[in-house]
Structures are given as C-alpha cells and as structure tokens.
Amino acid sequence: MPIPVPVSERKNRQTTNALFSENKLKLGLFGPNCDHGCAMTLSDDVPLLTWDYTKQVAQIADRAGFEALVPVARWKQIGENGFNGRNFETYTWAAGLASVTDHITLVTTAHVQASHPAVAAKQVATLDHISGGRICLNIVNGWFEPEFKMLGSDFLPHDRRYQYTTEWFELVQRFWTEDQEFDFHGEFFQVEGGYSQPKPIQSPIPAIMNAGGSKTGREFIAKYADSGYVLLAGYDLASARALVEERAGDAEAAGREVSTWTTAYVIQRDTHEEAQEYLNKVFVDEADMSAGAAAAHYLGLNSSAMEPQQWQEFNLHLRAGYGGYPLVGTAEDIAERLNELSEIGVTGVSLSFVDFVDGLERFNADVLPKLEAGGLRKPFPLGV
Ligand SMILES: Cc1cc2nc3c(=O)[nH]c(=O)nc-3n(C[C@H](O)[C@H](O)[C@H](O)COP(=O)(O)O)c2cc1C
C-alpha cells in the first residue's frame, strides 16, 4: 500500500530555496568541496581541503546571504599534481553542511552514471528533509573519461550520454512524484514496483541545475533545469550578451522559466596592478600546467579553433577558474563587472577564489556593500 505523503511536509520551493530569492544577482561558490577548488596552481596560498575548512567557507557564505554552494563531483585528480583529487562526495558533503547552515542552497551533483535513479532520488529527498527544502540537484553526465573507467561504466558518445541522462532524470522524477508503485521499461533502465518515500520537501520537485554547454546540453537545460550555466570567459560583453540571450530564447521556446548563471574567479586587491600581479604569480609562474592541459584535453578543447593569443588567454581562465569569467581588480572593478553581467541578463554568478576564506572576507567587506548599494542585492538577512 502506498504511504500517503503528509500535506504539511510539502512546501512551495519558492519559499524554501534561496535559488528562487528575489535578489536580482544571486551569488554562489563553485568548487568548495574540492581541494584547490577551481584553482589550477601549485601555489602555497591554497589551503588543504579539510572538513573544518569547507564548513568555515560554507558558513561565511551562508551568513553573508549567498544563495548557493555548488560543489564539483570528482572521483580522480586531473593532471599529475593532485588537482581536485582530494574532495568530498557531494551528497554527504551537502548533508553535513545542511546541518550547519540556515539559508544557503546546497547543490548536490549527480554524476548520473555513478548512481541508480532510485538511489539518487532518495538521497536528494533525504537531503531536502535535512535542509528544510534547500537542495538543488545538478545533473552531470560527465566528461572526464578516467572517472568512467574507474566507475566501470561505458563512456558513451556525447549525445548518447544525454539520452542516458534524460532517461535517468525522467525516472528520478517518477520516484519523487508517484505515490503508487510504478514499472518503467526504458532503453537504459528497467524498474519493477518503483517506490520512494518520503517525497522531497520542495514542491513540485527540488530545484534542478545543469551546466551543459553543447547544443544537446542546452536542450536538456531548456527542458528540465531551473538554472543553467553559460561560460563567458574570453567573450566581450556584446558576445556574452548574445550567449545569454540565446539561453533565454531556448527557455522561451520550451515554454519554461530558466535562470542563467555563470562562473567567475575572483582576485581582489587594493589596486588593479596588484591583482594582475597576483594572477600572474599564481596562475602563470606557479601554474599547475599539467591540470590545465589535462582538463583541456578531456573537455575536448584545443587550439585549432582559436588564435594563439586567444588560446593562451582561454587557458589562463581555465587554470584560474575552470573557465570562469575573470573578476580581477579592485572591489570597484569587481562590482562593476558583476553589474555588467547582471545587465546582460545573468541571474547568478558562482565564484571561486584561490583561498575561499581569504577571498570571501575581502569580497564580503568591500564588494557586497557595493552590490547592495547598486540594487543588485538586498542586505541580508532581509534579502530572502
Ligand atoms: C557550474 C558547473 C558545474 C559543473 N559541475 C561538474 C561536476 O561536478 N562534475 C563534472 O564532471 N562536470 C561538471 N561540469 C561540466 C558540465 O556538466 C558539462 O559536462 C560541461 O560543461 C560540458 O557541457 P556538455 O555536456 O554540454 O558538453 C560543470 C560545469 C559547470 C559550468
């Protein structure tokens, strides 16, 4: 017999999940569950990833009113110097942080080939109960082939991977929403007597994120995600605006509301020159070139489509922030760049820093007040 879901448990996700807050420009952190986060460098300035460190980072962001903690699901180091090799698994990491934060949304990342939809659906539902409806599921179908080999799953061709992901997610939704037992006969999954209780807190379903950049990825975002990512490093504002507008067009054609986020790396100093010098020191002189080369290789990026100068610049952004948008300069510069991103239609930016604690302290002291003064964000705790 199906167990009825107590009505009082379900809540409109707009009221529980900060991703739906009214702040015009939402803020997240990208990669704080991984050693070195998004920073491909050998610099000693990067602290070792420990539970205390990631907890401290999460709590600083939570208390400053940030909307999202976005982890990276990683199973193996990239390159030969250990980049991201040490990391916290994203569901259990989110569970731990849900208990020591109050406001921020914990994103958990499903590498779809690593868990059955029944398991993922229940993990997210459990996280939703722990966090009081503050979970978002980032659906990732993977690009780092050595991880597939380690997990013993087939590295399907790119678009075929999205077919697998689509079926995977259709099934997750059935586990989240159906009270009667169901059977499912798909191309990749066979389920008899599908059943999952309790249902998530968030109604109709927990927030969904996807960061695909390909045509197929964009189609997936338009059809299923509440937020999608577009990478803007290396683009001038006019081209970036066109990319963001393209995403808005995708969503409109699908008849859905999808917010567009991007990622950015922050180097904030008192002068522009100091910030630039630090960027060069950490990501040129002390760069982890092996991580950068391996990431470019497995992401299928190569110099063939770019001018040498453009390729060099792109690689710098890859090493400094996994391909994030550069926010390098003074607090004024950074606030101005964020304002520009908002003006071209970006709804949220997930930030990374060489050291998240040091970086957040600078950012919260000097950039956040400028964003508030400019009307991009309301002072916290009134912001939700
Ligand atoms: C914000 C963000 C988070 C991502 N998280 C992960 C991750 O945790 N694990 C992973 O393997 N790939 C991750 N990716 C890679 C994307 O899921 C995607 O595979 C990549 O952008 C290539 O797009 P495509 O799949 O459409 O080709 C992330 C990308 C972005 C921008």
The ligand as an ORCA input file, in Angstrom:
! r2SCAN-3c Opt
* xyz 0 1
  C      28.950     25.252    -12.748
  C      29.414     23.970    -13.381
  C      29.420     22.821    -12.617
  C      29.856     21.617    -13.161
  N      29.963     20.534    -12.350
  C      30.519     19.416    -12.832
  C      30.812     18.338    -11.966
  O      30.561     18.429    -10.777
  N      31.374     17.227    -12.493
  C      31.660     17.115    -13.832
  O      32.174     16.085    -14.241
  N      31.388     18.128    -14.681
  C      30.845     19.268    -14.206
  N      30.602     20.321    -15.050
  C      30.704     20.111    -16.521
  C      29.315     20.183    -17.199
  O      28.381     19.361    -16.530
  C      29.342     19.796    -18.676
  O      29.698     18.455    -18.823
  C      30.312     20.628    -19.447
  O      30.008     21.993    -19.234
  C      30.280     20.293    -20.947
  O      28.998     20.534    -21.494
  P      28.292     19.440    -22.411
  O      27.995     18.267    -21.519
  O      27.013     20.073    -22.915
  O      29.233     19.095    -23.493
  C      30.225     21.544    -14.525
  C      30.239     22.719    -15.291
  C      29.868     23.927    -14.729
  C      29.916     25.166    -15.564
*
